[in-house]
Amino acid sequence: METLSNLLQPYKHIVATTAETVTMLQMFSGVFMCWDIYKQKSTKGNDIMPFLFGLIMSVLNLNYGLILKDPSMVQVNFFGLVLNVGYLSVYAKYEQNPAPMWKKIGVACVISAVVIIYTQLENPELVGHRFGIFMMTFMMFMIGQSLYGLKDVIKNKCTEGMPFPIILSGTVVCFSWLLHAIILNNQMLAIQNLLIFALFAFQLSFFFIYPSRKEESIDIKEKKED
């Protein structure tokens, strides 16, 4: 990886800027959910979990950036933290049954606090590696949850219901941070982004195999039979 890192060094600032930019653009996806909530003056049909997941990931990655002393990670995740606090504020304003919402927010805050406290108590020489493993496991678990839906995709032979914009942007974002990790010659960060990139790319491949609508899949099948 060191050889590849040396080859990419001249593009260090370009890659870092690109990674920051595409990540921030992806973070703005919550604006569309907030706009729907604002228009209907209710959170009906909109789950709070994407905002909570965004909040937790921003806090943890911000902390990880501070551990690695990586300005790019710190800046982009601080921006994400501010955005997700804003999203949650909009959600809270229009939530008609706030008790379950505040319970979930409380759990998210406790998880974040426990992890941050751990990083403060851990051996400084080991925290970067161990926290990196935790982040990789946590992110793969969250992203991997969506893989359960692939059973229906294969059964119905269509990708209807799969969030193409999120999967595509996630693939681009992870690839950008993978290049950034290689330039930093940070093996743990590179492995983390490589594995997550592979998960996104695997899901993205189904859009090239199956049509986006079930009706289109049926039409294709009928044409083949004719």
Order of alpha helices (4+ residues) and beta strands (2+ residues): alpha-alpha-alpha-alpha-alpha-alpha-alpha-alpha-alpha-alpha-alpha
